[in-house]
Amino acid sequence: MTCTSVLAIDGGDPVRTAPFPPRDLLSDEEKQAAVRAIGGTMSEVGYGGDEEIAYCDEFAQFMGGGYVDAVNSGTAALYVALKALQIEPFGEVIVSPITDPGGVMPVPLLNLIPVPADTLPRDFNTGPEQIEARLTKRTRAIVVAHIAGRPVDMYPIMEIARARGIPVVEDCAQSHGARYHGQLVGTIGDVGVFSTMAGKHHTTGGQGGIVFTRDEDLYWRVRRSSDRGKPIGLPQGATYATAALNLNLSDLGAAIGRVQLRKLPDIIGRRQAFAQALADACADLKAVKVQLSPPDCEGVFWFMTIEVDASRLTISKSRFVEAVAAEGIPVADRYVQAFSHFDWYINRDVFGARGLPWTAPQYTGDPDAVYDLPNCDAVDDCVFRLAMHERCGDEEVSDTVAALAKIEDAYAK
Ligand SMILES: Cc1ncc(COP(=O)(O)O)c(C=O)c1O
């Protein structure tokens, strides 16, 4: 640590000069698995073969049993899950507001109306009250994203949904292996969707995704929905059953995913250890609070969320984050804006120029509805993110806390 009390943002030495360690997620094991997949008996690589079947089985075992379809992205997984749920077009789907674009775009692409629920106060996740406030007689599904690997409060959401017969999709793209009251996320709702793109807890290579369910009928509809409507799981003689895209994963990706899956428990454990160590090390800070898992949950920390109480500082939260970043710590002021701020949503730019699906006569809600998201709007005033992963350790913890303390000291009220 080469640190002076002069802040790096004012020209002093930063706490840390080296970047955080690289993730180096893929090793020789994955490379060998990829070579094996290519060099099988047919010397070619396909899809739906032994590797994919084994990957799906192994992921189902990881989830404690159930049915798995491997697809080619998390976005595709959500698209397939919603399609397989057979939600009539022009119904409303309540969605977590802060999510990856792929966590919401499948909704309008299926002619469904995305409705943003607010977040909890000072949190990227939505909550039961926020979802309940968005229910209408037009609500047909709920998509809940466990952002940053921190589980959403699922049981009350399931109660709300069950009371109305509405299916719940858990978006677990950022939360492989996270637990809510001991239960793995993705097993609580009707269907769980995962992204396995390169940066996720475990990956199938560049891109990939998973649809998980414990409902066998839904699973067969998922399979048909990800493979051009092939009559998979239907009686002999059935022909192409539904109009659908080809969203299959390849056996190459599955071969990589199988090796990764074996590493996942260790990856999760290391991320949890880092998160706990950072929270402990920051316990005496006055203006900064590391967000761990909500009560009775085990988060898996895709990134860390840190709260700042700007009322204890002479600077804004944004300036605080800028000063911490200048100390060599990979922090960012925000994760992503609520999707209701995106141009495609504001301009209703999904199909053609007439604002479909909102403007379809079958949609009986207000096509121009604007939703208040007070907690979500305020979250960027008090929460920021720290990029971390399973290779971050003691040094990264101590440098991060040193930088946070240095900036807090300098600007304490
Ligand atoms: C919450 C969430 N949903 C959906 C997606 C989309 O996944 P993909 O990038 O694999 O399409 C992501 C990707 O980061 C995500 O974080």
Ligand as a Chemical Component Dictionary entry (heavy atoms), coordinates in Angstrom:
data_LIG
# 
_chem_comp.id                   LIG 
_chem_comp.type                 NON-POLYMER 
_chem_comp.pdbx_formal_charge   0 
_chem_comp.three_letter_code    LIG 
# 
loop_
_chem_comp_atom.comp_id 
_chem_comp_atom.atom_id 
_chem_comp_atom.alt_atom_id 
_chem_comp_atom.type_symbol 
_chem_comp_atom.charge 
_chem_comp_atom.model_Cartn_x 
_chem_comp_atom.model_Cartn_y 
_chem_comp_atom.model_Cartn_z 
_chem_comp_atom.pdbx_ordinal 
LIG C1 C1 C 0 -30.442 -9.707  -14.363 1  
LIG C2 C2 C 0 -30.095 -10.090 -15.779 2  
LIG N1 N1 N 0 -31.053 -10.541 -16.598 3  
LIG C3 C3 C 0 -30.796 -10.897 -17.868 4  
LIG C4 C4 C 0 -29.519 -10.797 -18.381 5  
LIG C5 C5 C 0 -29.286 -11.150 -19.791 6  
LIG O1 O1 O 0 -28.395 -12.205 -19.911 7  
LIG P1 P1 P 0 -27.504 -12.364 -21.245 8  
LIG O2 O2 O 0 -26.515 -11.253 -21.258 9  
LIG O3 O3 O 0 -26.877 -13.693 -21.077 10 
LIG O4 O4 O 0 -28.448 -12.304 -22.391 11 
LIG C6 C6 C 0 -28.471 -10.356 -17.562 12 
LIG C7 C7 C 0 -27.099 -10.227 -18.078 13 
LIG O5 O5 O 0 -26.226 -9.665  -17.438 14 
LIG C8 C8 C 0 -28.763 -9.980  -16.230 15 
LIG O6 O6 O 0 -27.809 -9.535  -15.414 16 
# 
loop_
_chem_comp_bond.comp_id 
_chem_comp_bond.atom_id_1 
_chem_comp_bond.atom_id_2 
_chem_comp_bond.value_order 
_chem_comp_bond.pdbx_ordinal 
LIG C1 C2 SING 1  
LIG C2 N1 SING 2  
LIG C2 C8 DOUB 3  
LIG N1 C3 DOUB 4  
LIG C3 C4 SING 5  
LIG C4 C5 SING 6  
LIG C4 C6 DOUB 7  
LIG C5 O1 SING 8  
LIG O1 P1 SING 9  
LIG P1 O2 DOUB 10 
LIG P1 O3 SING 11 
LIG P1 O4 SING 12 
LIG C6 C7 SING 13 
LIG C6 C8 SING 14 
LIG C7 O5 DOUB 15 
LIG C8 O6 SING 16 
# 
